[in-house]
Amino acid sequence: MQVPVAHKLLQHQFWLSPDRCVFWEEEKALIVSDLHFGKSGHFRKHGIPVPQTVYKNDLQRLVSQLQYFQPKQLIVVGDLFHSHQNKELELFKRWRHDLADLPIRLVRGNHDILHDQWYQEAAIEVIEESLSIDNHFHFIHDLLPEQMNYTGTDYYFSGHLHPGICISGKGRQSLSFPCFYFTRSFCVLPAFGQFTGLAMINPAADENVFAIVNKQIIQLQ
């Protein structure tokens, strides 16, 4: 894989991966959001022929990141799954069995609608609203207005938005890419799942944007 890029927040070291996740060095935690596992199976169930390789590729990317960073926990900032149970989620359970010693903490997103028993069987700890670690870092799927306008010393990680940035070239040509979006008080993570759309952001001059372009991290500002 390509080399991750370092980004420091509140004296803590975070590594941004071109595979759309973040490794928190001090906590040995891999942070991901919006995997939407089971989405391709959900579409096939409704007659839309999305190949299962989409899901398998995303799951393999996650395995590769776990092997590379060797985290002590996996933090999912919402939408680990896309909808109701289907065959793809049974494949996830088998994968989970092989990594039974890895704690998984899921901040419930709007798509995480499986029965509580399913999460228990998969050894996934579900947090209903927000997860706080080290008294300064908070994880919430969809930021509230007061959190987006927060002026204190804490920092928020969120998902839900699937942020993207438009890069313009010569001849009025432009392309859109997923990105990590950092403001002074919060970060919006890119969707880990590749079968997702993008919501274009318009960052302010003092905000940091790291685009993911051809498996590389490019800092735009």
PyRosetta script that sets phi, psi and omega in degrees:
from pyrosetta import init, pose_from_sequence

init()
pose = pose_from_sequence("MQVPVAHKLLQHQFWLSPDRCVFWEEEKALIVSDLHFGKSGHFRKHGIPVPQTVYKNDLQRLVSQLQYFQPKQLIVVGDLFHSHQNKELELFKRWRHDLADLPIRLVRGNHDILHDQWYQEAAIEVIEESLSIDNHFHFIHDLLPEQMNYTGTDYYFSGHLHPGICISGKGRQSLSFPCFYFTRSFCVLPAFGQFTGLAMINPAADENVFAIVNKQIIQLQ")
pose.set_psi(1, 161.0)
pose.set_omega(1, 177.0)
pose.set_phi(2, -70.5)
pose.set_psi(2, 154.1)
pose.set_omega(2, -177.2)
pose.set_phi(3, -67.7)
pose.set_psi(3, 132.0)
pose.set_omega(3, 177.2)
pose.set_phi(4, -70.2)
pose.set_psi(4, 162.8)
pose.set_omega(4, -177.2)
pose.set_phi(5, -110.2)
pose.set_psi(5, 133.8)
pose.set_omega(5, -178.8)
pose.set_phi(6, -80.4)
pose.set_psi(6, 142.0)
pose.set_omega(6, 175.6)
pose.set_phi(7, -146.9)
pose.set_psi(7, 125.1)
pose.set_omega(7, -174.4)
pose.set_phi(8, -101.3)
pose.set_psi(8, 135.7)
pose.set_omega(8, 176.7)
pose.set_phi(9, -134.9)
pose.set_psi(9, 125.9)
pose.set_omega(9, 178.2)
pose.set_phi(10, 49.1)
pose.set_psi(10, 43.0)
pose.set_omega(10, 179.0)
pose.set_phi(11, 66.4)
pose.set_psi(11, 15.2)
pose.set_omega(11, 175.3)
pose.set_phi(12, -108.8)
pose.set_psi(12, 146.1)
pose.set_omega(12, -176.5)
pose.set_phi(13, -98.8)
pose.set_psi(13, 124.3)
pose.set_omega(13, 176.9)
pose.set_phi(14, -119.5)
pose.set_psi(14, 140.8)
pose.set_omega(14, -179.8)
pose.set_phi(15, -113.7)
pose.set_psi(15, 120.4)
pose.set_omega(15, -178.1)
pose.set_phi(16, -91.1)
pose.set_psi(16, 123.3)
pose.set_omega(16, -177.2)
pose.set_phi(17, -99.6)
pose.set_psi(17, 140.4)
pose.set_omega(17, 174.4)
pose.set_phi(18, -62.4)
pose.set_psi(18, -13.0)
pose.set_omega(18, 176.0)
pose.set_phi(19, -91.3)
pose.set_psi(19, 25.8)
pose.set_omega(19, 167.1)
pose.set_phi(20, 69.1)
pose.set_psi(20, 39.8)
pose.set_omega(20, 175.2)
pose.set_phi(21, -146.4)
pose.set_psi(21, 171.8)
pose.set_omega(21, -177.2)
pose.set_phi(22, -129.8)
pose.set_psi(22, 136.9)
pose.set_omega(22, 174.0)
pose.set_phi(23, -108.1)
pose.set_psi(23, 123.7)
pose.set_omega(23, 179.1)
pose.set_phi(24, -94.5)
pose.set_psi(24, 108.3)
pose.set_omega(24, -170.1)
pose.set_phi(25, -63.8)
pose.set_psi(25, -46.4)
pose.set_omega(25, -175.6)
pose.set_phi(26, -64.3)
pose.set_psi(26, -35.3)
pose.set_omega(26, -178.3)
pose.set_phi(27, -97.1)
pose.set_psi(27, -3.2)
pose.set_omega(27, -177.0)
pose.set_phi(28, 51.3)
pose.set_psi(28, 46.4)
pose.set_omega(28, -176.0)
pose.set_phi(29, -118.2)
pose.set_psi(29, 133.3)
pose.set_omega(29, 171.2)
pose.set_phi(30, -94.4)
pose.set_psi(30, 128.4)
pose.set_omega(30, -174.6)
pose.set_phi(31, -114.7)
pose.set_psi(31, 125.4)
pose.set_omega(31, 179.1)
pose.set_phi(32, -136.5)
pose.set_psi(32, 162.8)
pose.set_omega(32, 178.2)
pose.set_phi(33, -148.6)
pose.set_psi(33, 150.8)
pose.set_omega(33, 171.0)
pose.set_phi(34, 54.7)
pose.set_psi(34, 57.2)
pose.set_omega(34, 174.9)
pose.set_phi(35, -76.5)
pose.set_psi(35, -33.6)
pose.set_omega(35, 178.5)
pose.set_phi(36, 53.3)
pose.set_psi(36, 43.2)
pose.set_omega(36, 176.0)
pose.set_phi(37, -60.5)
pose.set_psi(37, 138.4)
pose.set_omega(37, -178.7)
pose.set_phi(38, 91.4)
pose.set_psi(38, -3.0)
pose.set_omega(38, -177.3)
pose.set_phi(39, -67.2)
pose.set_psi(39, -42.8)
pose.set_omega(39, 179.9)
pose.set_phi(40, -64.7)
pose.set_psi(40, -38.2)
pose.set_omega(40, 176.2)
pose.set_phi(41, -65.6)
pose.set_psi(41, -35.7)
pose.set_omega(41, 177.9)
pose.set_phi(42, -63.3)
pose.set_psi(42, -41.3)
pose.set_omega(42, 179.4)
pose.set_phi(43, -68.6)
pose.set_psi(43, -41.5)
pose.set_omega(43, 179.1)
pose.set_phi(44, -62.8)
pose.set_psi(44, -36.8)
pose.set_omega(44, 179.6)
pose.set_phi(45, -61.4)
pose.set_psi(45, -26.7)
pose.set_omega(45, -179.7)
pose.set_phi(46, -102.8)
pose.set_psi(46, 21.0)
pose.set_omega(46, 170.8)
pose.set_phi(47, 87.5)
pose.set_psi(47, 7.4)
pose.set_omega(47, 179.0)
pose.set_phi(48, -100.9)
pose.set_psi(48, 115.2)
pose.set_omega(48, -169.7)
pose.set_phi(49, -76.6)
pose.set_psi(49, 70.6)
pose.set_omega(49, 175.3)
pose.set_phi(50, -86.6)
pose.set_psi(50, 124.8)
pose.set_omega(50, -176.1)
pose.set_phi(51, -65.8)
pose.set_psi(51, 144.9)
pose.set_omega(51, -180.0)
pose.set_phi(52, -67.8)
pose.set_psi(52, -16.8)
pose.set_omega(52, 178.3)
pose.set_phi(53, -60.2)
pose.set_psi(53, -25.6)
pose.set_omega(53, 177.2)
pose.set_phi(54, -58.6)
pose.set_psi(54, -49.2)
pose.set_omega(54, 179.9)
pose.set_phi(55, -67.1)
pose.set_psi(55, -45.0)
pose.set_omega(55, -178.1)
pose.set_phi(56, -63.0)
pose.set_psi(56, -36.7)
pose.set_omega(56, 177.9)
pose.set_phi(57, -65.9)
pose.set_psi(57, -41.5)
pose.set_omega(57, 178.5)
pose.set_phi(58, -64.5)
pose.set_psi(58, -42.0)
pose.set_omega(58, 179.8)
pose.set_phi(59, -65.5)
pose.set_psi(59, -38.6)
pose.set_omega(59, 178.8)
pose.set_phi(60, -67.8)
pose.set_psi(60, -36.4)
pose.set_omega(60, 176.2)
pose.set_phi(61, -62.4)
pose.set_psi(61, -40.1)
pose.set_omega(61, 178.1)
pose.set_phi(62, -64.4)
pose.set_psi(62, -43.6)
pose.set_omega(62, 177.7)
pose.set_phi(63, -59.3)
pose.set_psi(63, -42.1)
pose.set_omega(63, -179.7)
pose.set_phi(64, -63.0)
pose.set_psi(64, -39.1)
pose.set_omega(64, 179.0)
pose.set_phi(65, -68.0)
pose.set_psi(65, -38.1)
pose.set_omega(65, 177.2)
pose.set_phi(66, -65.5)
pose.set_psi(66, -39.0)
pose.set_omega(66, 178.9)
pose.set_phi(67, -69.0)
pose.set_psi(67, -35.5)
pose.set_omega(67, -177.8)
pose.set_phi(68, -73.3)
pose.set_psi(68, -49.2)
pose.set_omega(68, -173.9)
pose.set_phi(69, -88.1)
pose.set_psi(69, -22.0)
pose.set_omega(69, -178.8)
pose.set_phi(70, 52.3)
pose.set_psi(70, 55.3)
pose.set_omega(70, -177.1)
pose.set_phi(71, -73.5)
pose.set_psi(71, 160.5)
pose.set_omega(71, 174.5)
pose.set_phi(72, -93.2)
pose.set_psi(72, -9.2)
pose.set_omega(72, 176.3)
pose.set_phi(73, -159.3)
pose.set_psi(73, 155.6)
pose.set_omega(73, 176.4)
pose.set_phi(74, -115.8)
pose.set_psi(74, 121.1)
pose.set_omega(74, 178.1)
pose.set_phi(75, -107.3)
pose.set_psi(75, 121.4)
pose.set_omega(75, 179.6)
pose.set_phi(76, -109.8)
pose.set_psi(76, 118.9)
pose.set_omega(76, -175.4)
pose.set_phi(77, -90.9)
pose.set_psi(77, 53.5)
pose.set_omega(77, 173.1)
pose.set_phi(78, 94.7)
pose.set_psi(78, 153.1)
pose.set_omega(78, 177.4)
pose.set_phi(79, 55.6)
pose.set_psi(79, 51.1)
pose.set_omega(79, 170.6)
pose.set_phi(80, -64.4)
pose.set_psi(80, -40.6)
pose.set_omega(80, 178.6)
pose.set_phi(81, -116.1)
pose.set_psi(81, 163.5)
pose.set_omega(81, -174.3)
pose.set_phi(82, -99.1)
pose.set_psi(82, -36.9)
pose.set_omega(82, -174.0)
pose.set_phi(83, -158.1)
pose.set_psi(83, -146.1)
pose.set_omega(83, -179.0)
pose.set_phi(84, -71.6)
pose.set_psi(84, 167.8)
pose.set_omega(84, -176.2)
pose.set_phi(85, -63.2)
pose.set_psi(85, 138.0)
pose.set_omega(85, 173.5)
pose.set_phi(86, -146.0)
pose.set_psi(86, -174.9)
pose.set_omega(86, -174.6)
pose.set_phi(87, -61.5)
pose.set_psi(87, -32.0)
pose.set_omega(87, 180.0)
pose.set_phi(88, -65.0)
pose.set_psi(88, -33.3)
pose.set_omega(88, 179.2)
pose.set_phi(89, -73.2)
pose.set_psi(89, -25.9)
pose.set_omega(89, 173.3)
pose.set_phi(90, -68.1)
pose.set_psi(90, -35.5)
pose.set_omega(90, 174.1)
pose.set_phi(91, -63.9)
pose.set_psi(91, -37.0)
pose.set_omega(91, 177.7)
pose.set_phi(92, -62.2)
pose.set_psi(92, -41.3)
pose.set_omega(92, 180.0)
pose.set_phi(93, -61.2)
pose.set_psi(93, -38.8)
pose.set_omega(93, 177.7)
pose.set_phi(94, -65.3)
pose.set_psi(94, -42.2)
pose.set_omega(94, 176.1)
pose.set_phi(95, -61.0)
pose.set_psi(95, -42.3)
pose.set_omega(95, -179.2)
pose.set_phi(96, -62.2)
pose.set_psi(96, -36.7)
pose.set_omega(96, 179.3)
pose.set_phi(97, -61.8)
pose.set_psi(97, -34.3)
pose.set_omega(97, 179.7)
pose.set_phi(98, -73.6)
pose.set_psi(98, -20.9)
pose.set_omega(98, 179.6)
pose.set_phi(99, -120.9)
pose.set_psi(99, 45.8)
pose.set_omega(99, -173.3)
pose.set_phi(100, -64.0)
pose.set_psi(100, -24.0)
pose.set_omega(100, -177.2)
pose.set_phi(101, -83.4)
pose.set_psi(101, -6.4)
pose.set_omega(101, -179.1)
pose.set_phi(102, -88.1)
pose.set_psi(102, 115.4)
pose.set_omega(102, 176.0)
pose.set_phi(103, -66.4)
pose.set_psi(103, 132.0)
pose.set_omega(103, 176.0)
pose.set_phi(104, -118.2)
pose.set_psi(104, 124.8)
pose.set_omega(104, 179.8)
pose.set_phi(105, -117.8)
pose.set_psi(105, 120.0)
pose.set_omega(105, -176.7)
pose.set_phi(106, -112.2)
pose.set_psi(106, 118.8)
pose.set_omega(106, 169.5)
pose.set_phi(107, -82.8)
pose.set_psi(107, 114.1)
pose.set_omega(107, -169.8)
pose.set_phi(108, -59.4)
pose.set_psi(108, 129.4)
pose.set_omega(108, 174.7)
pose.set_phi(109, -103.1)
pose.set_psi(109, 176.9)
pose.set_omega(109, -176.4)
pose.set_phi(110, -66.6)
pose.set_psi(110, -20.9)
pose.set_omega(110, 178.7)
pose.set_phi(111, -93.2)
pose.set_psi(111, -8.1)
pose.set_omega(111, -177.4)
pose.set_phi(112, -83.8)
pose.set_psi(112, 82.2)
pose.set_omega(112, -171.0)
pose.set_phi(113, -115.7)
pose.set_psi(113, 15.6)
pose.set_omega(113, 177.7)
pose.set_phi(114, -69.1)
pose.set_psi(114, 160.8)
pose.set_omega(114, 178.4)
pose.set_phi(115, -66.9)
pose.set_psi(115, 148.6)
pose.set_omega(115, -178.6)
pose.set_phi(116, -55.9)
pose.set_psi(116, -36.1)
pose.set_omega(116, -179.1)
pose.set_phi(117, -61.7)
pose.set_psi(117, -34.8)
pose.set_omega(117, -180.0)
pose.set_phi(118, -63.0)
pose.set_psi(118, -45.2)
pose.set_omega(118, 178.7)
pose.set_phi(119, -63.0)
pose.set_psi(119, -39.6)
pose.set_omega(119, 178.9)
pose.set_phi(120, -62.9)
pose.set_psi(120, -42.9)
pose.set_omega(120, 179.6)
pose.set_phi(121, -65.4)
pose.set_psi(121, -29.2)
pose.set_omega(121, 179.2)
pose.set_phi(122, -90.9)
pose.set_psi(122, 6.1)
pose.set_omega(122, 179.2)
pose.set_phi(123, 54.3)
pose.set_psi(123, 48.7)
pose.set_omega(123, 177.4)
pose.set_phi(124, -113.7)
pose.set_psi(124, 122.3)
pose.set_omega(124, 175.7)
pose.set_phi(125, -81.0)
pose.set_psi(125, 122.6)
pose.set_omega(125, -177.5)
pose.set_phi(126, -103.2)
pose.set_psi(126, 124.6)
pose.set_omega(126, 176.0)
pose.set_phi(127, -105.5)
pose.set_psi(127, 126.9)
pose.set_omega(127, -169.6)
pose.set_phi(128, -74.8)
pose.set_psi(128, -37.8)
pose.set_omega(128, -174.2)
pose.set_phi(129, -120.6)
pose.set_psi(129, -62.9)
pose.set_omega(129, -179.8)
pose.set_phi(130, -149.4)
pose.set_psi(130, 153.1)
pose.set_omega(130, 178.7)
pose.set_phi(131, -113.9)
pose.set_psi(131, 129.4)
pose.set_omega(131, 179.0)
pose.set_phi(132, -116.0)
pose.set_psi(132, 134.4)
pose.set_omega(132, 179.5)
pose.set_phi(133, -133.9)
pose.set_psi(133, 137.5)
pose.set_omega(133, 177.6)
pose.set_phi(134, 63.4)
pose.set_psi(134, 17.2)
pose.set_omega(134, 177.1)
pose.set_phi(135, 64.0)
pose.set_psi(135, -0.1)
pose.set_omega(135, -178.1)
pose.set_phi(136, -127.1)
pose.set_psi(136, -20.8)
pose.set_omega(136, -177.9)
pose.set_phi(137, -110.5)
pose.set_psi(137, 131.2)
pose.set_omega(137, -175.7)
pose.set_phi(138, -128.1)
pose.set_psi(138, 141.6)
pose.set_omega(138, -177.5)
pose.set_phi(139, -121.4)
pose.set_psi(139, 122.3)
pose.set_omega(139, -178.2)
pose.set_phi(140, -143.0)
pose.set_psi(140, 139.8)
pose.set_omega(140, -174.0)
pose.set_phi(141, -66.4)
pose.set_psi(141, -49.7)
pose.set_omega(141, -175.8)
pose.set_phi(142, -126.0)
pose.set_psi(142, 113.9)
pose.set_omega(142, -176.1)
pose.set_phi(143, -63.1)
pose.set_psi(143, 139.4)
pose.set_omega(143, 172.9)
pose.set_phi(144, -84.8)
pose.set_psi(144, 158.0)
pose.set_omega(144, -178.8)
pose.set_phi(145, -55.5)
pose.set_psi(145, -39.2)
pose.set_omega(145, -179.3)
pose.set_phi(146, -68.4)
pose.set_psi(146, -26.4)
pose.set_omega(146, 176.9)
pose.set_phi(147, -78.7)
pose.set_psi(147, -33.7)
pose.set_omega(147, 177.5)
pose.set_phi(148, -69.8)
pose.set_psi(148, -26.6)
pose.set_omega(148, -179.8)
pose.set_phi(149, -105.0)
pose.set_psi(149, 19.4)
pose.set_omega(149, -176.0)
pose.set_phi(150, -65.4)
pose.set_psi(150, 138.5)
pose.set_omega(150, -178.4)
pose.set_phi(151, -121.7)
pose.set_psi(151, 11.6)
pose.set_omega(151, -180.0)
pose.set_phi(152, -85.1)
pose.set_psi(152, -157.9)
pose.set_omega(152, -174.8)
pose.set_phi(153, -102.7)
pose.set_psi(153, -2.8)
pose.set_omega(153, 178.9)
pose.set_phi(154, -82.6)
pose.set_psi(154, 170.9)
pose.set_omega(154, -179.4)
pose.set_phi(155, -136.6)
pose.set_psi(155, 141.8)
pose.set_omega(155, -176.4)
pose.set_phi(156, -114.4)
pose.set_psi(156, 138.7)
pose.set_omega(156, 169.2)
pose.set_phi(157, -112.2)
pose.set_psi(157, 135.5)
pose.set_omega(157, -179.7)
pose.set_phi(158, -140.8)
pose.set_psi(158, 174.4)
pose.set_omega(158, 176.6)
pose.set_phi(159, -134.3)
pose.set_psi(159, -131.0)
pose.set_omega(159, 171.1)
pose.set_phi(160, 71.7)
pose.set_psi(160, -42.3)
pose.set_omega(160, -171.6)
pose.set_phi(161, -75.3)
pose.set_psi(161, -30.6)
pose.set_omega(161, -171.6)
pose.set_phi(162, 57.4)
pose.set_psi(162, 61.3)
pose.set_omega(162, -172.0)
pose.set_phi(163, -65.0)
pose.set_psi(163, 143.2)
pose.set_omega(163, 176.1)
pose.set_phi(164, -137.0)
pose.set_psi(164, 157.7)
pose.set_omega(164, 180.0)
pose.set_phi(165, -130.7)
pose.set_psi(165, 140.6)
pose.set_omega(165, 180.0)
pose.set_phi(166, -97.2)
pose.set_psi(166, 126.1)
pose.set_omega(166, 178.5)
pose.set_phi(167, -111.7)
pose.set_psi(167, 122.9)
pose.set_omega(167, -176.9)
pose.set_phi(168, -97.7)
pose.set_psi(168, 144.7)
pose.set_omega(168, 177.5)
pose.set_phi(169, -122.4)
pose.set_psi(169, -159.2)
pose.set_omega(169, 179.9)
pose.set_phi(170, -73.7)
pose.set_psi(170, 156.6)
pose.set_omega(170, 176.2)
pose.set_phi(171, 65.7)
pose.set_psi(171, 31.1)
pose.set_omega(171, 178.6)
pose.set_phi(172, 61.5)
pose.set_psi(172, 20.5)
pose.set_omega(172, 177.2)
pose.set_phi(173, -83.8)
pose.set_psi(173, 145.9)
pose.set_omega(173, 179.1)
pose.set_phi(174, -150.1)
pose.set_psi(174, 150.7)
pose.set_omega(174, 177.1)
pose.set_phi(175, -133.9)
pose.set_psi(175, 151.4)
pose.set_omega(175, -179.7)
pose.set_phi(176, -112.3)
pose.set_psi(176, 140.2)
pose.set_omega(176, -177.3)
pose.set_phi(177, -136.6)
pose.set_psi(177, 149.5)
pose.set_omega(177, 171.8)
pose.set_phi(178, -65.4)
pose.set_psi(178, 156.7)
pose.set_omega(178, -175.7)
pose.set_phi(179, -154.3)
pose.set_psi(179, 160.8)
pose.set_omega(179, 166.3)
pose.set_phi(180, -92.4)
pose.set_psi(180, 130.6)
pose.set_omega(180, -175.4)
pose.set_phi(181, -120.3)
pose.set_psi(181, 111.3)
pose.set_omega(181, -177.6)
pose.set_phi(182, -111.9)
pose.set_psi(182, 126.1)
pose.set_omega(182, 169.4)
pose.set_phi(183, -110.0)
pose.set_psi(183, -174.7)
pose.set_omega(183, -178.8)
pose.set_phi(184, -66.3)
pose.set_psi(184, -26.9)
pose.set_omega(184, -173.6)
pose.set_phi(185, -120.1)
pose.set_psi(185, -12.1)
pose.set_omega(185, -178.7)
pose.set_phi(186, -152.3)
pose.set_psi(186, 160.6)
pose.set_omega(186, 173.9)
pose.set_phi(187, -125.3)
pose.set_psi(187, 135.9)
pose.set_omega(187, 171.4)
pose.set_phi(188, -106.2)
pose.set_psi(188, 119.7)
pose.set_omega(188, -176.8)
pose.set_phi(189, -80.9)
pose.set_psi(189, 149.1)
pose.set_omega(189, 173.2)
pose.set_phi(190, -69.4)
pose.set_psi(190, 154.1)
pose.set_omega(190, 174.6)
pose.set_phi(191, -66.5)
pose.set_psi(191, 127.8)
pose.set_omega(191, 178.2)
pose.set_phi(192, -69.4)
pose.set_psi(192, -40.3)
pose.set_omega(192, 179.4)
pose.set_phi(193, -65.8)
pose.set_psi(193, 134.0)
pose.set_omega(193, -177.8)
pose.set_phi(194, -83.8)
pose.set_psi(194, -14.3)
pose.set_omega(194, 177.9)
pose.set_phi(195, -92.7)
pose.set_psi(195, 58.2)
pose.set_omega(195, -178.0)
pose.set_phi(196, -140.6)
pose.set_psi(196, 159.7)
pose.set_omega(196, 177.7)
pose.set_phi(197, -89.3)
pose.set_psi(197, -174.0)
pose.set_omega(197, 179.1)
pose.set_phi(198, -127.4)
pose.set_psi(198, 143.2)
pose.set_omega(198, 171.6)
pose.set_phi(199, -111.5)
pose.set_psi(199, 114.7)
pose.set_omega(199, -175.4)
pose.set_phi(200, -67.8)
pose.set_psi(200, 134.3)
pose.set_omega(200, 178.4)
pose.set_phi(201, -105.4)
pose.set_psi(201, 160.7)
pose.set_omega(201, 177.4)
pose.set_phi(202, -128.8)
pose.set_psi(202, 80.7)
pose.set_omega(202, -172.3)
pose.set_phi(203, -67.5)
pose.set_psi(203, 149.2)
pose.set_omega(203, 174.0)
pose.set_phi(204, -77.3)
pose.set_psi(204, 167.7)
pose.set_omega(204, -174.4)
pose.set_phi(205, -62.7)
pose.set_psi(205, -30.1)
pose.set_omega(205, -176.6)
pose.set_phi(206, -94.7)
pose.set_psi(206, 13.0)
pose.set_omega(206, -179.8)
pose.set_phi(207, -104.8)
pose.set_psi(207, 155.2)
pose.set_omega(207, -177.2)
pose.set_phi(208, -107.0)
pose.set_psi(208, 133.5)
pose.set_omega(208, 178.1)
pose.set_phi(209, -128.3)
pose.set_psi(209, 127.4)
pose.set_omega(209, 176.8)
pose.set_phi(210, -117.2)
pose.set_psi(210, 107.8)
pose.set_omega(210, -179.8)
pose.set_phi(211, -83.1)
pose.set_psi(211, 149.7)
pose.set_omega(211, 176.9)
pose.set_phi(212, -106.4)
pose.set_psi(212, 106.3)
pose.set_omega(212, -173.2)
pose.set_phi(213, -126.1)
pose.set_psi(213, 117.2)
pose.set_omega(213, 178.1)
pose.set_phi(214, 50.2)
pose.set_psi(214, 49.0)
pose.set_omega(214, 176.8)
pose.set_phi(215, 64.9)
pose.set_psi(215, 24.3)
pose.set_omega(215, 176.3)
pose.set_phi(216, -131.4)
pose.set_psi(216, 151.1)
pose.set_omega(216, 176.1)
pose.set_phi(217, -92.8)
pose.set_psi(217, 126.2)
pose.set_omega(217, 177.6)
pose.set_phi(218, -123.2)
pose.set_psi(218, 118.3)
pose.set_omega(218, 177.7)
pose.set_phi(219, -81.8)
pose.set_psi(219, 121.6)
pose.set_omega(219, -177.0)
pose.set_phi(220, -93.1)
pose.set_psi(220, -28.8)
pose.set_omega(220, 177.6)
pose.set_phi(221, -163.9)
pose.dump_pdb("model.pdb")
